[in-house]
Amino acid sequence: MTNDTISLDQLTGWLTRFRDLVTEQVSYLTELDSAIGDADHGSNMTRGMDAVLGKIQASPVVAVDELFKGVGMTLVTSVGGASGPLYGTFFLRIGTSAGPVSTLDAPGLAAALRAGLGGVVARGKAEAGDKTMFDVLAPALDAFDADLVVFSDISSAARAAYSAAQAGRDATAPLIARKGRASYLGERSIGHIDPGAASTSLLFQALAEILDKE
């Protein structure tokens, strides 16, 4: 028996678990960002996701597009630096792709996530190897899509995506940063995991954990 849909409640659970993971890992994310950035990625993401959950709890939604458009706008307005616009655009595009539905099937979720990646590329102009969240998002979604072809199971695909996300996160360490604040360091950015890549891997961890509860 396969798990081939994801509900609005599960999607909300995904966001909640992501908030919890970011909160748990705030010191780690801050440590990463202190090496090659402004040392505020952990606090920015925690503040942003707290704002997201506060909005959801105050105004429950009935459709996937409404959920993610609200998430996106909240992050854009509450998170400083590059993270707010990038994560905000990611979630806004997910909402636009998903539409006014209460559940997503496997292809629908894959398409929505892919639309989110497209938004990140449009906003940040990042490519593979630039040492950014793209280096996690792109391989994770490739793994998600490839797993769906074989198993047609969202839970299995999410686990595959998380595995690829971890590998993508770790693979940013030897890279020279070519985007954002870290790019100013040139070769001194080598040897450090990108903080945005690290938080993005938590996003896929959260999705895998929520779907594995079913």
Secondary structure, DSSP 8 states (H G I E B T S, - for coil): ----EEEHHHHHHHHHHHHHHHHHTHHHHHHHHHHHS-S-HHHHHHHHHHHHHHHHHHS--SSHHHHHHHHHHHHHHH--TTHHHHHHHHHHHHHHHH-S-SEEEHHHHHHHHHHHHHHHHHHH---TTSSSTHHHHHHHHHHHHHHHHHH--HHHHHHHHHHHHHHHHHTTTTS---STGGGGGGGGGTT---HHHHHHHHHHHHHHHHHHT-
